[in-house]
């Protein structure tokens, strides 16, 4: 699962590749991006594409929230405390879902239409690897291109104005959210993580299809990237 990636390119490079017209994200310092932190995305607003930011992690499924709230309720009842289960569900922390694989799920279908699609700029992403001693060591992967840090996009979805609880200490809040699609892996990702890889858009026609085509056509993009286009760094 990709839960760490890097964005090194400046806003103008992102605007140019995405054919976006407005930058409301500012200068965008380069660096690593982690779940539930703000990151740049390109989305459509009023017929134009804009570069803005959102927090990484779409809402988790209703079942996931109910299961977590049920466990919390059981622990409270075991301590002899009364439980308002509906209220507990409402304030159950949802750390967000960073990667979307099952696009046939009713939970995700509502956000697969063009108005909820976005482009997530990146220059490299990591998969969890192990060193010779078996210790965790991220393996970094990027496009095999002559640029020092080639820019591309993950195929993303976004949600404006989500309301809920991310963390108990911060309580109820409103936030714009995003995540990106996953698919079967190709090499060199497959050797590191055999289950999935991000859906990567590298060509202008792929970007246009993702941002504007009906899902019956856009779903063709949820496929492994052709082998030979990525390298380990």
C-alpha atoms as one frame of an Amber mdcrd trajectory, in Angstrom:
protein
   0.000   0.000   0.000   1.359   3.407  -0.968   1.151   5.599   2.130   4.106
   7.832   1.362   5.048   9.791  -1.733   7.081  12.823  -2.762   6.251  15.960
  -4.660   9.254  17.955  -5.845   7.898  19.890  -8.824   6.837  23.499  -8.441
   3.324  24.809  -9.098   4.010  26.009 -12.653   5.099  22.538 -13.809   1.925
  21.062 -12.296  -0.271  23.725 -13.878   1.302  23.132 -17.286   1.040  19.334
 -17.245  -2.538  19.386 -15.910  -3.623  22.243 -18.193  -4.856  24.051 -15.109
  -5.548  27.782 -15.160  -5.477  28.888 -11.523  -3.186  28.291  -8.567  -4.794
  28.733  -5.154  -2.283  26.447  -3.423   0.578  28.913  -3.165   4.271  28.112
  -3.636   4.062  24.426  -2.588   7.228  23.516  -0.758   8.746  20.219  -1.985
   8.787  17.256   0.382   7.340  13.944   1.505   3.578  13.556   1.833   1.952
  11.402   4.516  -1.662  10.345   5.186  -4.008  13.016   6.608  -1.632  15.841
   5.694  -2.469  18.564   3.174  -1.162  17.940  -0.336  -1.629  19.515  -3.776
  -4.337  18.272  -6.122  -5.777  19.552  -9.385  -9.575  19.556  -9.529 -12.299
  21.152 -11.612 -14.142  24.244 -10.388 -16.553  26.277 -12.488 -15.360  24.640
 -15.690 -11.678  25.430 -14.983  -8.949  23.305 -13.508  -7.391  24.694 -10.363
  -4.356  23.733  -8.333  -5.330  23.592  -4.681  -4.762  21.432  -1.599  -6.695
  18.769   0.310  -5.991  16.259   3.066  -4.942  12.772   2.071  -7.613  10.247
   3.064 -11.192   9.915   1.848 -13.979   8.901   4.263 -13.847   5.281   5.369
 -16.808   3.000   4.737 -19.865   3.042   6.966 -19.101  -0.555   7.944 -15.587
   0.347   9.067 -16.936   3.154  11.248 -19.684   0.961  12.710 -17.222  -1.837
  13.493 -14.852   0.585  15.236 -17.683   2.214  17.197 -19.013  -1.198  18.229
 -15.620  -2.174  19.667 -15.428   1.132  21.512 -18.984   0.660  22.867 -18.195
  -2.876  24.047 -15.168  -1.625  25.989 -17.212   1.140  27.620 -20.010  -1.270
  28.565 -17.428  -3.653  30.038 -16.423  -0.804  32.366 -20.043  -0.349  33.404
 -20.606   2.866  31.461 -23.765   3.807  29.587 -23.429   4.143  25.819 -25.295
   6.361  23.336 -24.347   4.325  20.276 -25.649   6.820  17.696 -23.552   9.577
  19.249 -20.577   7.236  19.462 -20.837   6.511  15.734 -21.051  10.228  14.965
 -17.812  11.018  16.795 -15.914   7.829  15.922 -12.502   8.954  14.595 -12.032
   8.297  10.890  -8.374   8.531   9.945  -9.358   8.262   6.291  -8.758   5.798
   3.460  -5.734   6.719   1.342  -6.031   4.184  -1.480  -9.107   3.070  -3.442
  -9.079  -0.369  -5.066 -12.641  -1.693  -5.255 -14.347   0.855  -7.509 -17.381
  -1.444  -7.782 -18.160  -0.745  -4.114 -21.220   1.394  -3.440 -19.100   3.376
  -1.013 -16.803   4.603  -3.806 -19.190   4.791  -6.775 -20.617   8.154  -5.677
 -17.169   9.767  -6.071 -16.160   8.324  -9.450 -17.975  10.950 -11.534 -15.876
  13.670 -13.244 -16.833  16.378 -10.731 -15.166  14.322  -7.966 -12.050  13.331
  -9.901  -8.699  14.983  -9.411  -5.038  14.725 -10.329  -2.502  14.084  -7.571
   0.980  15.283  -8.588   4.000  13.234  -7.549   7.621  12.705  -8.490   8.170
   9.397  -6.668   6.316   7.047  -4.351   7.363   4.389  -1.889   6.367   0.834
  -1.126   7.270  -0.957   2.129  10.454  -2.982   1.664  12.878  -4.777   3.976
  16.633  -4.624   4.271  18.984  -7.600   4.763  18.186  -7.631   8.480  14.449
  -7.672   7.870  13.952  -4.108   9.039  11.470  -1.822   7.308  12.993   0.246
   4.547  10.920   2.147   1.984  11.613   1.407  -1.668  11.273   4.527  -3.828
   9.913   4.326  -7.366   9.623   6.942 -10.101   9.138   7.266 -13.855  12.087
   6.208 -15.992  12.576   9.559 -17.702  15.615  11.774 -18.302  14.368  14.476
 -15.935  15.968  14.409 -12.485  12.554  14.190 -10.812   9.908  13.476 -13.446
   6.393  14.715 -12.722   3.297  12.554 -13.153  -0.164  12.225 -11.623  -2.020
   9.627  -9.615  -5.660   9.205 -10.684  -7.432  10.698  -7.682 -10.890  11.382
  -6.299 -11.782  14.195  -3.917 -14.535  15.437  -1.626 -15.201  19.045  -0.654
 -16.389  20.018   2.814 -16.310  16.651   4.583 -17.394  16.915   8.217 -16.457
  14.538  10.986 -13.774  13.533  13.467 -10.262  12.628  12.299  -8.684  12.539
  15.734 -10.291  12.680  19.158  -7.982  15.494  20.274  -9.014  17.778  17.382
 -12.721  16.885  17.501 -15.317  17.764  14.865 -13.926  19.528  11.819 -14.538
  20.340   8.160 -11.976  19.442   5.499 -11.465  18.834   1.796 -10.224  15.286
   1.212  -8.664  13.169  -1.527  -7.350   9.676  -2.235  -6.081   7.888  -5.328
  -6.911   4.670  -7.122  -4.954   1.420  -6.914  -4.693  -1.456  -9.375  -2.736
  -4.668  -9.986   1.020  -4.072  -9.848   3.568  -4.248 -12.645   7.333  -4.293
 -12.240   9.266  -2.943 -10.447   6.441  -2.437  -7.906   5.336  -6.078  -8.079
   8.637  -7.354  -6.687   8.196  -5.135  -3.626   4.429  -5.134  -3.135   2.653
  -7.895  -5.049  -0.907  -6.806  -4.265  -1.351  -3.328  -5.752   0.154  -0.132
  -7.127  -1.198   3.385  -7.702  -3.012   4.217 -10.938  -0.562   6.504 -12.734
  -1.365   8.915 -15.571   1.592   9.835 -17.773   0.117  11.030 -21.079  -2.040
  14.106 -21.882  -4.868  11.988 -23.313  -4.960   9.896 -20.123  -5.195  13.054
 -18.038  -8.042  14.376 -20.189  -9.901  11.069 -20.046  -9.606  10.860 -16.283
 -10.800  14.398 -15.708 -13.729  14.430 -18.112 -14.831  11.033 -19.473 -17.828
   9.058 -18.160 -16.810   6.253 -15.807 -17.556   3.582 -18.443 -14.567   4.962
 -20.364 -12.420   6.335 -17.533 -12.370   2.985 -15.725 -10.053   1.693 -18.467
  -7.333   3.757 -16.789  -7.456   1.597 -13.653  -4.743  -0.700 -14.993  -1.086
  -1.441 -14.246   1.444   0.890 -15.814   3.321  -0.703 -18.711   6.456  -2.464
 -17.480   9.624  -0.543 -18.190   8.136   2.879 -17.451   9.064   2.840 -13.752
  12.391   2.378 -11.982  13.537   1.898  -8.394  15.693   4.730  -7.110
